[in-house]
């Protein structure tokens, strides 16, 4: 339900949104659609967000700069930047503050990445 709300809010904000039910489906989606940003739950079935990040970074050099935004209810989130490549990784706590999420996405996309129409 949270995913559906986020997809709708992001779509309403003008973003071209694709979604996956788990990390493995997400990885397949990344390979078929060049995303400009990946928003992922940190804990997912089949493949965790951390495994997704590692797989995306190892998949192809063209994916190294895609920013990741992880959402997690875990109070102890990894500190620091992305240890899996030069792309930026941001961790946000659940429940999701939509204003904070949009500010984060806008900031990451403003770093040379543009929204698809």
VENFENKA-V312948 format. One record per residue. N is the residue number from 0. PHI is phi in whole degrees, 0 to 359 (999 if undefined). PSI is psi in whole degrees, -180 to 180 (999 if undefined). BURIAL is b if it has 24 or more other ideal C-beta (glycine too) atoms within 12 Angstrom, else e. Layout:
n: <N/N>
phi: <PHI/PHI>
psi: <PSI/PSI>
burial: <BURIAL/BURIAL>
This chain:
n: <0/1/2/3/4/5/6/7/8/9/10/11/12/13/14/15/16/17/18/19/20/21/22/23/24/25/26/27/28/29/30/31/32/33/34/35/36/37/38/39/40/41/42/43/44/45/46/47/48/49/50/51/52/53/54/55/56/57/58/59/60/61/62/63/64/65/66/67/68/69/70/71/72/73/74/75/76/77/78/79/80/81/82/83/84/85/86/87/88/89/90/91/92/93/94/95/96/97/98/99/100/101/102/103/104/105/106/107/108/109/110/111/112/113/114/115/116>
phi: <999/297/301/297/296/297/301/295/297/293/297/299/277/99/270/275/248/240/223/226/281/204/296/295/296/299/297/299/294/301/290/261/218/284/285/262/200/242/252/218/288/285/252/222/287/71/214/291/300/295/293/298/303/299/294/298/295/277/299/198/299/293/263/295/256/290/290/247/238/259/249/208/274/294/281/250/265/304/264/85/271/279/269/254/158/282/290/277/234/236/246/239/275/270/294/289/270/300/298/295/299/294/298/296/297/301/295/293/289/286/271/96/251/242/289/283/265>
psi: <-41/-42/-44/-41/-44/-43/-46/-45/-43/-40/-45/-28/2/8/144/109/133/147/157/149/-19/174/-37/-46/-37/-42/-43/-39/-42/-40/-25/-13/120/95/157/-15/145/123/122/148/148/-40/118/158/161/-54/123/166/-39/-41/-38/-47/-49/-43/-43/-46/-33/-21/-50/148/-28/-15/-3/-26/5/123/143/138/117/139/135/143/-9/131/-18/90/153/142/157/-168/-163/119/1/6/180/-9/157/141/130/140/125/143/147/152/147/127/106/-37/-43/-42/-46/-39/-42/-47/-46/-40/-45/-41/-24/-7/41/2/135/148/137/147/999>
burial: <e/e/e/e/e/b/e/e/e/b/e/e/e/e/b/e/b/b/b/b/e/e/b/e/e/b/b/e/e/b/e/e/e/e/b/b/b/b/b/b/b/b/e/b/e/e/b/e/b/b/b/b/b/e/b/b/b/e/e/e/e/e/b/e/b/b/b/b/b/b/b/b/e/e/e/e/e/e/e/e/e/b/e/b/b/e/b/b/b/b/b/b/e/e/e/b/e/e/e/e/b/b/e/b/b/e/e/b/b/e/e/e/e/e/e/e/e>
